[in-house]
Structure formats: structure tokens, C-alpha cells
Amino acid sequence: MNILVTGGAGFIGSHTVVELIGAGFEPIILDDFSNSDKSVLQRLETILGRPVKHYAADCNDAALLTRIFKEEAIQGVIHFAASKAVGESVEKPLLYYRNNISSLVTLLEAMTANGVSNFVFSSSCTVYGQPEQIPVTEDTPVQPAASPYGNTKQVGEEIIRDTVASGAPLKALALRYFNPIGAHHTALIGELPRGVPANLVPYLTQTAAGLREKLMVFGNDYDTVDGTCIRDFIHVVDLAKAHVKALELLIKQDTHNYYDYFNIGTGRGTTVLELIHTFERVNQVKLNYAFAPRRAGDIVAIYADVSKSVEKLNWKAEKTLDEALADAWRWQQTL
């Protein structure tokens, strides 16, 4: 099956391309390289021993989507392409609504018009806002989003749900990611932020490498074991494999009006300080870090209950936090 992977040159997208090919799918990348680098294409070719077809364009281009769907005989779409930094979304909400909502609507219109029914949506645990209880299950009530980024994922899920409910020929799954970290074991692909990293682990590895003077930990007065935020950190390769399982589940559905959503995490909560200390231990590196005031849009604590993913998606995370942080550091050293 030919699978269009929007944002396929990005951090999660590139790892998913590798796993798709390993599972017998044929991924085709659509990426405008606004938040990724074209060198990833060569790195993927080195890992796979073959090139991956790609289009350098924006997935808001409806005419191009139609051409790709027809010429490439696309049978499914995995939609990663989106702006994704919580802090930036607070500063630039309109950018996030344009990039994340508009592209989704354009993509769904093109899919339904061209008979492409299998759709995997890159969602986020931010849809839960600050949950009243943790771990969160898929039945946990969705709270008001803590950031415009989180709101785009909430609205995105609602758009997909309503499209399916309308009777459109669509089978869709939303994967609610927790916090992807790590890199491919070859250290050929990994997280490659442009400019100052917005995510914790690349900022951490850049600090360890001497590229950043100091890692700032936002908030040490939260109601947690050490005062820092709690997150569910998942190895990006495990996350990539969840997309293969999602596609396989969609293909099995004999009805077009199908929609569901899954938590994709490890089921374990780790504080920011615990992550820092684990990185230091695993890689025998001392980090220069300091505490800073809380950051707008951050919630106190969240981690996943993954029972539904284990049961219905036939997926669970296998890699450890130690492995993820060792891979992230090896990737940084390669850079």
C-alpha cells in the first residue's frame, strides 16, 4: 500500500517512514521543510538502502494533493505536518490555527474527493489539558486546552470525528502522543530542531554538547515529588511502530465510518529532574542546569494509561528511558 506521510522528514515522521517500509508499506513523503532538513532524505536512504519518494510542498496545496493521490495511487495518509511548540503557540496563536487546522481540512477534503479512506492523525496528550486524575485513559474528560497548540489538536480530533459521522468514506485513528524522545539506533536520524530547541531533550543534549550554556528547568515549585513537571517520555521508535499498528487496524475495518483514538505513551511518569539525572547516569555526562519561572501553557503532570492501545491496537512501548536518552546523546554526538 502506498502511504502519504505529511511531515515525513520531521522527527517522528522520518522514524515512521523507516518502520512503514520494514512492515511492507510504501511511504511517500510530503514535507515543505519549514521545520525539517532535506539532509534527512539522504539519511533515510542510507538506513534503508534505497531512496524514498518525496514532494517538497505544503499540504495546504489542494491541487498538488489531488495529483499525488491519483499519480501515486495513495491508499492511506499519516498526517504529521503541523506546528508543534507549546510556548510558540502561546505567542503566535494565529500561525498555529492556520498551519494546523487549515492543512487538516484541506487534506480531508482531498482525501474524500479522491477516495482515500485510511487516515492516521498525529494528535497529542495536550488534548486532556490538566487532567483531574492521572494516569489518563481515553475516557478521561477533555479539559480546556492549556495552549493554542493543544487546542488545535482538540479541534483537529473534532473535525475528523464530525467528518466520519457525516458519512464521508473515511476510516480514521487519532494517536494521542505523550513525549517522544530518542533517536534511531544508527544515529542517522533524530530530533533536529531549527534554532533554539522548544523541546526538553534536544535542549538538554545541546547543553551537554556545549552548544547551549545552560539548561533551564521551568518551574521547581509544582506539587510533585521534586517540584518539577511530570511527563510520559516515549522512545520515538516505539511511537513510530504505533503508526504501523494503526494502519493495520484501519485496513481491517470493513466499514468506512470508523473513528477511534489511542494513548501512545509508556504508562510511566517521569519528572524533569529524574530525566536529567537519568541522562547524566546513562551517558556519564554532567549537565549545567538551573531553575527558571514556570512557563505559560505547561501543565503540572500527565502520563498515560495505555491499556486500550495494548488491547485494541496490539501495541505497547518496549524501549526504556535509559535507551532513549542514550540514543538521543549518540545522535547529538553524530551532529
C-alpha positions in Angstrom: 0.0 0.0 0.0 1.2 3.5 -0.9 1.0 5.7 2.2 1.3 9.5 2.0 3.3 10.8 5.1 2.8 14.5 5.5 5.7 16.0 7.5 7.6 12.8 6.8 11.0 14.4 7.0 10.4 15.5 10.6 11.4 13.8 13.8 8.5 11.4 14.2 7.7 11.2 10.5 11.2 10.1 9.4 11.2 7.3 12.0 7.8 6.2 10.9 8.9 6.1 7.3 11.6 3.5 8.4 9.0 1.4 10.2 6.5 1.6 7.4 9.0 0.2 4.9 10.0 -2.5 7.4 6.3 -3.6 7.6 5.9 -3.7 3.8 4.2 -0.4 3.2 5.5 2.2 0.6 5.7 5.6 2.2 5.7 8.8 0.1 6.9 11.9 1.9 5.2 15.3 1.6 7.1 18.0 3.5 7.7 21.7 3.0 10.9 21.5 5.1 9.8 24.5 7.2 10.7 22.6 10.4 12.9 19.8 9.0 16.0 19.4 6.9 16.4 17.9 3.4 19.5 16.0 4.6 17.0 13.7 6.3 16.2 12.3 2.9 19.8 11.1 2.3 20.0 9.8 5.9 16.8 7.7 5.3 18.3 6.4 2.1 21.4 5.3 4.0 19.3 3.5 6.6 17.0 1.8 4.1 19.5 1.2 1.2 17.1 2.9 -1.2 15.6 6.3 -1.8 12.1 7.4 -0.5 9.9 9.3 -2.9 9.2 12.8 -1.7 7.4 16.0 -2.6 8.7 19.3 -1.3 5.5 21.2 -0.8 2.8 22.4 1.7 -0.1 20.1 2.4 -2.4 23.1 2.1 -1.9 22.8 -1.7 -5.2 21.1 -2.6 -4.3 20.7 -6.3 -1.0 19.0 -5.5 -2.7 16.6 -3.1 -5.1 15.6 -5.8 -2.3 15.0 -8.2 -0.4 12.9 -5.7 -3.4 10.8 -4.7 -4.0 10.0 -8.4 -0.5 9.6 -9.7 0.8 7.7 -6.7 -2.3 5.6 -6.1 -2.3 6.6 -2.5 -4.3 4.3 -0.2 -3.7 5.9 3.2 -2.4 9.0 4.9 -0.4 9.6 8.1 -0.7 13.3 8.9 2.2 14.7 11.0 2.6 18.1 9.3 1.9 20.8 11.9 3.5 23.4 14.1 4.1 21.9 17.4 5.8 24.1 20.1 3.6 24.9 23.1 5.4 28.1 24.0 5.5 29.4 20.4 1.7 28.7 20.1 1.0 31.0 23.1 3.0 33.7 21.3 1.7 33.1 17.8 -1.8 31.5 18.0 -2.9 32.5 14.5 0.1 30.8 13.0 -0.9 27.6 14.7 -4.6 27.8 13.8 -3.6 28.4 10.1 -1.0 25.7 9.9 -2.7 23.0 11.9 -6.4 23.4 11.3 -6.3 24.6 7.7 -4.0 21.9 6.5 -6.2 19.2 8.1 -9.3 20.5 6.4 -7.6 20.7 3.0 -6.2 17.2 3.4 -9.5 15.6 4.4 -11.3 17.3 1.5 -8.8 16.0 -0.9 -8.9 12.5 0.6 -12.7 12.2 0.5 -12.8 13.7 -3.1 -10.2 11.1 -4.3 -11.4 8.0 -2.5 -8.6 7.7 0.0 -10.1 6.3 3.2 -7.4 5.3 5.7 -6.2 8.2 7.9 -3.9 8.4 10.9 -3.9 11.7 12.7 -0.9 12.9 14.8 -2.7 14.1 18.0 -1.4 14.8 21.4 -1.9 14.2 25.1 -2.3 18.0 25.3 -6.0 17.4 24.4 -6.5 16.4 28.0 -5.4 19.8 29.3 -4.6 19.4 33.0 -6.4 16.2 33.9 -8.1 15.9 37.3 -6.7 12.3 37.7 -3.6 10.5 36.3 -2.8 8.3 34.6 -5.2 9.4 31.8 -7.3 6.9 29.9 -9.0 7.6 26.6 -12.2 8.2 28.6 -10.6 10.9 30.7 -12.6 14.1 30.1 -11.0 16.5 27.7 -10.3 19.7 29.6 -9.9 23.2 28.2 -6.6 23.3 26.3 -3.7 24.9 28.1 -2.3 26.3 24.9 -3.3 27.1 21.3 -1.2 24.1 20.2 -3.3 21.8 22.4 -6.5 23.4 21.2 -5.5 22.7 17.5 -5.3 19.1 18.4 -8.6 19.1 20.2 -10.3 20.8 17.3 -8.5 18.5 14.8 -9.9 15.5 16.5 -13.4 17.0 16.4 -13.1 17.8 12.7 -12.1 14.2 12.0 -14.9 12.8 14.2 -17.5 15.1 12.6 -16.3 14.1 9.1 -16.6 10.4 9.8 -20.0 11.0 11.4 -21.2 12.8 8.3 -21.0 9.6 6.3 -17.8 10.5 4.4 -15.9 7.5 3.2 -13.3 7.7 5.9 -11.6 5.4 8.4 -9.6 7.4 10.9 -7.5 6.9 14.1 -6.1 9.7 16.3 -2.9 8.8 18.2 -2.5 10.9 21.3 1.3 11.1 21.7 2.9 11.7 25.0 6.5 13.0 24.9 8.6 11.4 22.1 12.4 11.4 22.7 15.4 9.4 21.5 16.7 8.7 18.0 17.2 5.8 15.6 19.9 3.3 16.8 22.0 4.1 13.8 22.2 7.8 14.9 21.4 8.8 11.3 18.0 10.3 12.1 16.8 12.0 15.3 15.3 15.3 16.5 16.7 18.2 14.5 15.2 21.4 15.8 15.7 24.7 13.9 17.2 27.4 16.0 16.7 27.2 19.8 15.0 23.9 20.7 11.5 24.1 22.1 11.6 20.6 23.5 13.4 19.4 26.6 15.7 16.6 25.3 17.3 18.4 22.3 18.0 21.4 24.5 19.4 19.0 27.1 21.7 17.3 24.6 22.8 20.6 23.1 23.7 21.8 26.6 25.7 18.6 27.2 27.5 19.1 23.9 28.4 22.7 24.9 26.2 24.3 22.3 24.0 25.9 25.0 25.3 27.4 28.1 22.7 26.1 30.5 19.5 24.1 30.5 16.6 26.0 32.1 14.1 23.9 34.0 10.8 25.8 34.0 9.3 25.6 37.5 10.5 23.7 40.6 7.6 24.5 42.8 5.0 22.2 41.3 3.1 19.7 43.5 5.3 16.7 42.5 8.0 14.6 44.2 10.8 17.1 43.4 8.8 20.2 42.3 9.3 19.7 38.5 6.7 18.7 35.9 5.9 15.1 35.3 5.7 13.7 31.7 5.5 10.4 29.9 8.6 10.1 27.8 8.4 7.6 24.9 11.1 6.4 22.6 10.4 7.7 19.1 10.9 4.3 17.5 8.2 2.8 19.7 5.9 5.7 18.7 6.7 5.1 15.0 5.7 1.5 15.3 2.4 2.5 16.7 1.6 4.1 13.3 2.1 0.8 11.6 -0.3 -0.9 14.0 -2.8 1.9 13.4 -2.7 1.4 9.7 -3.1 -2.3 10.1 -6.1 -1.8 12.3 -7.7 0.6 9.8 -7.2 -1.8 6.9 -9.1 -4.5 8.9 -12.2 -2.3 9.3 -14.9 -3.3 6.8 -16.9 -0.1 7.3 -15.9 3.4 6.1 -17.5 5.1 9.0 -14.9 4.3 11.7 -13.1 6.6 14.1 -11.2 5.9 17.3 -8.3 7.3 19.4 -5.5 5.9 21.4 -3.0 7.0 24.0 0.6 6.4 22.8 2.9 6.5 25.8 4.8 4.2 28.2 2.3 4.4 31.1 5.0 5.8 33.4 5.5 9.3 34.7 9.0 10.8 35.0 9.8 14.3 36.4 12.1 16.6 34.5 14.7 16.3 37.2 14.5 12.5 37.1 15.1 12.7 33.3 18.1 15.0 33.8 19.7 12.6 36.4 19.0 9.6 34.2 20.7 11.3 31.3 23.7 12.1 33.4 23.9 8.5 34.7 23.4 6.7 31.4 25.8 8.9 29.4 28.3 9.8 32.2 27.9 13.5 31.4 27.3 16.3 33.9 24.7 18.8 32.9 24.7 22.5 33.6 21.1 23.3 34.5 19.2 25.9 36.6 15.6 26.6 37.6 13.5 29.3 35.9 9.9 30.5 36.5 7.0 28.4 35.3 6.3 28.6 31.5 2.9 29.6 30.1 1.0 26.7 28.7 2.7 24.0 30.8 0.6 21.6 32.9 1.8 20.1 36.1 1.7 16.3 35.4 0.4 13.9 32.9 1.1 10.3 31.9 -0.8 7.6 30.0 -2.9 4.6 30.8 -2.1 2.5 27.7 -4.5 -0.4 28.3 -6.6 0.4 25.3 -3.6 0.5 23.0 -2.3 -2.8 24.3 -5.7 -4.5 23.8 -7.1 -3.0 20.6 -4.0 -1.7 18.8 -1.8 -4.6 19.7 0.9 -2.2 20.6 3.0 -1.2 23.7 6.2 0.7 24.2 9.2 -1.6 24.5 12.2 0.7 24.9 13.4 2.1 28.2 14.1 5.7 29.3 17.8 4.7 29.5 17.8 3.5 25.9 16.0 6.7 24.7 18.5 9.0 26.4 21.5 7.0 25.2 20.2 7.2 21.6 19.5 10.9 21.9 23.0 11.6 23.1 24.6 9.4 20.4 22.5 11.3 17.8 23.7 14.7 19.2 27.3 13.5 19.1 26.9 12.5 15.5 25.6 16.0 14.7 
